[in-house]
Amino acid sequence: MSNTATQAQPAPRAPGAIAVPKLSVRQIVPWLLFAALLALVGLYFVTAEQGATSLIAGNAVHEWVHDSRHLLGFPCH
Amino acid sequence: MPLSRVEPKGSVVISARDFLIRGLLAGLLAAFAAFAVAYVVGEPPVRAAIALEASGGHSHGAETEAAGEHSDAAEEAPAPGEVEVPRSLQSTVGMLTGMLVAGTVLGGLIGVVSALAMGRFGRLSARSSTLAVTGIGFVTVYAVPFLLYPPNPPAVGSGDTIGIRTALFFVFLAISLIAAMTAVLVGRRAAGRLGGWYASLAAIVGYVVVMLIVMALLPTYNEVPDNFPASVLYDFRRASFLTQFTLWAVLGIVLAEFVGRLSGPTAATAERELADAGA
């Protein structure tokens, strides 16, 4: 994982093997953090907001995503 | 949008950004499929459960009024700031919104994780490692939590314990994720000594053992009302499983297809060359 190039580099080819490109960890990390944050916020509002915890007053979010929260298998009420 | 930027020499430049965008798109498509399954398979048991709730045969008890149009908050008179979303919207655009948001952000994350996994899962091709990431995701994020804290339809679950039940659910989910990531990292490390097959088996056994111990230690709650029909409960849980399975399966397959195109004409051509040589 010490590959720090910013481009995909084909792995050394063993005879008869197919080279699978590999991205450097350094290049991926910021995107990983961004995607993880996005997922955390997005999933929080669908699966937990206005249930056990609440950032926004009222129950509009809970009511609106009610059926998806149930069927995705999260505790709803 | 070009699927891949081909450099003059024919080598393909791929970035994490390409994976994020394809993941978000695959997740969006998967969300529509999951919504369709949830609507067709999931809404009947949800409707049945709500009808039972409205008829008063459950834990909310005496407060329940004989209201025709029912949503969960409808039992109490709406307080200021409380709204009542009609069932016709909850089961359609409401649910679709939830699925689209959840599917898209999940797809983006799986996309970037697949970028990390590409070329790092033994000798798996980019397509195969993407499918592996999605499969591990489904088991870790949904299937295993399902075993300890199965999903419940409306009318099941006490308002007194929603706080602790939610906390336990997410704690278990986090443990499952951490255990799976650890298993993958340890498995990769062991692959040099044990070979890919035995390293994978060891990683899976390790994950299963850890999760069984955690499951034995965490408390569970059974708040299904005594007179709640077992068939409705089963139908609901099966529908929830099918919904999540659809979400992850479509996400994985679509993303693998995108990644296969992305990782390039080089890999595809090489595969075909090999196949031709073998024939």
Interface residues (C-beta under 8 A of the other chain):
Chain A: M1 T6 Q7 A8 P10 A11 G16 A17 I18 A19 V20 P21 K22 L23 V25 Q27 I28 P30 W31 L32 F34 A35 A36 L38 A39 V41 G42 L43 F45 V46 T47 A48 G51 A52 T53 A57 G58 N59 A60 H62 E63 W64 V65 H66 D67 S68 R69 H70 L71 L72 G73 F74 P75 C76 H77
Chain B: S11 V12 V13 I14 S15 A16 R17 F19 L20 G23 F35 A38 G42 E43 V46 S71 D72 A73 G81 E82 V83 E84 V85 L89 Q90 S91 G94 M95 L96 T97 G98 M99 V101 A102 T104 V105 L106 G108 L109 G111 V112 V113 A115 L116 M118 G119 R120 R123 L124 S125 A126 S129 Y142 P145 F146 Y149 P150 P151 N152 P153 P154 G157 G159 I162 G163 R165 T166 A167 F169 F170 F236 A239 S240 F241 T243 Q244 L247 S263 G264 T266 A267 A270 E271 L274
